[in-house]
């Protein structure tokens, strides 16, 4: 049997994962509007301004601040139902988000979104903003994101929260963090982020250098 030469080897596809809330989108205005609507509908006080300072963890964790445990499943379902009406239109892309996703694809790679958000609502946000990743995987938080990152062979995961750092490290992916959400740079570094960029506008240049090093290593 002939040996495969270096030139005949198939390079692995560059795959970069992205978190959604406060990484690709500034979800604060939309989530605030959804909580205000849920509060008005249920008659239960929700401090929406406080809630949007804790974005990242699953919805149930935030609802636990405002509702008895027995009511949380029903409130989560209702929140997700009313979310498209109140949260999609007010939510802008983060600076550089579209360009960051396109930078991956311009290198021949795959850009995937792995988020704790309800997947249908995540897809609505991305479609509304014209951001077109190659795959969207929802309902995954922190270490649970590792399963999707491994499935898609992601070498890099980009996020704003220490939970994203943990997800990347659990998957064996490089953790690239941006302090655009609730976690400041020192907290992200302490959690084990491999790279901290000021925001996504810096990602294309960093990614180009990373891809050159990564593919050079594959050819050795």
C-alpha positions in Angstrom: 0.0 0.0 0.0 1.4 3.4 -1.0 2.1 5.8 1.8 0.1 9.0 1.9 2.4 12.0 1.2 2.2 15.3 3.0 0.6 16.9 0.0 -2.1 14.1 -0.2 -3.2 14.5 3.3 -6.6 16.1 3.9 -6.3 19.1 6.1 -8.8 19.4 8.9 -11.4 22.1 8.4 -10.8 25.2 10.4 -13.9 25.5 12.7 -14.5 28.4 15.0 -17.3 28.5 17.5 -19.0 31.7 18.7 -21.2 32.4 21.7 -24.3 34.5 20.9 -25.4 36.8 23.7 -22.9 39.7 24.3 -20.5 38.1 21.9 -22.2 38.3 18.5 -25.2 40.3 19.6 -25.9 43.0 22.3 -28.9 41.2 23.6 -29.5 43.6 26.5 -32.2 45.8 24.9 -34.2 42.8 23.6 -34.0 40.7 26.8 -34.9 43.7 28.9 -38.0 44.3 26.7 -39.0 40.6 27.1 -38.6 40.6 30.8 -40.7 43.8 31.1 -43.4 42.2 29.0 -43.3 39.0 31.1 -43.5 41.1 34.3 -46.5 43.0 33.0 -48.3 39.9 31.9 -47.8 37.9 35.1 -48.0 40.8 37.6 -44.7 39.6 39.1 -41.9 42.2 39.7 -38.8 41.6 37.6 -36.0 44.1 37.8 -35.1 43.9 34.1 -32.2 46.3 34.4 -30.6 44.0 37.0 -31.4 40.9 35.0 -29.5 42.1 32.0 -26.3 42.4 34.1 -26.2 38.6 34.5 -26.5 37.5 30.9 -24.9 34.2 30.0 -26.3 31.5 32.2 -29.5 29.6 31.3 -32.8 31.4 31.5 -34.0 29.2 34.4 -31.3 30.6 36.6 -32.4 34.2 36.1 -36.1 33.3 36.5 -35.3 31.8 39.9 -34.6 35.3 41.2 -38.2 36.3 40.5 -40.5 33.2 40.5 -41.1 30.2 42.9 -39.3 27.1 41.7 -42.6 25.4 40.8 -43.5 28.2 38.3 -40.1 28.4 36.5 -40.8 25.8 33.8 -44.1 27.5 32.8 -42.5 31.0 33.0 -39.6 29.9 30.9 -41.9 28.6 28.2 -43.9 31.8 28.2 -40.8 33.9 28.0 -39.6 32.0 25.0 -43.0 32.4 23.4 -43.2 36.1 23.7 -39.4 36.7 23.1 -39.7 37.0 19.2 -42.3 39.7 19.5 -40.3 41.9 22.0 -36.6 41.0 21.7 -35.5 40.5 18.1 -36.0 44.0 16.6 -34.3 46.0 19.4 -31.2 43.8 19.5 -28.1 45.0 17.5 -25.1 43.1 16.4 -21.9 43.6 18.4 -19.2 45.6 16.6 -17.4 43.4 14.2 -19.7 40.4 14.6 -20.7 39.9 11.0 -17.1 40.5 9.9 -15.8 38.0 12.5 -18.1 35.2 11.1 -17.2 36.1 7.5 -13.5 36.1 8.3 -13.7 32.4 9.3 -15.5 31.5 6.1 -13.1 33.6 4.0 -10.4 31.3 5.2 -12.3 28.3 4.0 -13.5 27.5 7.5 -16.8 26.9 9.3 -18.3 29.4 11.7 -20.7 27.8 14.2 -22.8 29.4 17.0 -23.0 27.5 20.2 -25.3 29.2 22.7 -27.4 28.7 25.9 -30.2 30.5 24.1 -33.4 28.8 22.9 -32.2 27.7 19.5 -35.2 29.0 17.4 -34.8 32.4 18.9 -31.0 32.4 18.3 -31.7 31.7 14.7 -34.2 34.6 14.5 -31.6 37.0 15.9 -29.0 35.9 13.3 -31.4 36.0 10.4 -32.6 39.5 11.5 -29.0 40.8 11.6 -27.8 39.1 8.4 -25.2 37.0 10.2 -24.9 33.7 8.5 -23.0 31.0 10.4 -22.7 27.5 9.1 -24.5 25.9 12.0 -26.4 27.0 15.1 -26.6 24.9 18.2 -28.7 26.0 21.2 -29.6 25.1 24.7 -26.0 24.5 25.8 -24.2 26.3 28.7 -20.7 26.3 30.0 -19.1 22.8 30.0 -22.1 21.4 28.1 -21.0 23.4 25.1 -18.0 21.1 24.7 -20.2 18.3 23.2 -21.1 20.5 20.2 -17.6 21.9 19.9 -16.2 18.4 19.7 -18.9 17.2 17.3 -18.0 19.9 14.9 -14.3 19.7 15.5 -13.9 23.3 16.6 -10.3 24.4 17.2 -11.4 27.8 18.7 -14.3 29.0 20.7 -15.0 32.7 21.1 -17.1 34.0 24.0 -17.6 36.7 26.6 -18.3 34.7 29.7 -16.2 32.5 32.1 -18.8 29.8 31.2 -17.6 30.1 27.6 -14.0 29.7 28.7 -14.9 26.5 30.6 -16.8 25.2 27.6 -13.8 25.8 25.3 -11.3 24.2 27.7 -13.5 21.2 28.3 -13.7 20.7 24.5 -9.9 21.0 24.2 -10.4 24.2 22.0 -8.5 27.4 22.2 -10.5 29.9 24.4 -10.7 33.3 22.8 -12.5 35.8 25.1 -13.9 39.3 24.6 -14.8 41.4 27.6 -18.0 42.7 26.0 -20.3 41.0 28.4 -20.6 40.7 32.2 -17.0 39.3 32.8 -14.1 41.8 32.7 -10.7 40.8 31.2 -9.0 39.8 34.6 -11.9 37.4 35.3 -11.7 35.9 31.9 -7.9 35.4 32.2 -8.3 33.9 35.6 -10.8 31.4 34.2 -8.2 30.2 31.8 -8.8 32.2 28.5 -5.9 31.6 26.1 -6.5 34.9 24.3 -8.4 38.0 25.3 -9.2 40.5 22.5 -10.8 43.9 23.2 -13.8 43.0 21.0 -14.7 41.1 17.8 -13.2 43.9 15.5 -9.8 42.5 16.5 -10.7 38.9 15.6 -10.1 38.8 11.8 -6.5 39.9 12.1 -5.8 37.5 15.0 -7.6 34.7 13.2 -5.5 35.1 10.0 -2.3 34.7 12.1 -3.7 31.8 14.0 -4.8 30.0 10.8 -1.4 30.5 9.3 0.3 28.9 12.3 -2.4 26.1 12.6 -2.2 25.0 9.0 1.6 25.2 8.9 1.7 22.8 11.9 -0.6 20.4 10.0 1.8 20.3 7.1 4.8 19.3 9.2 
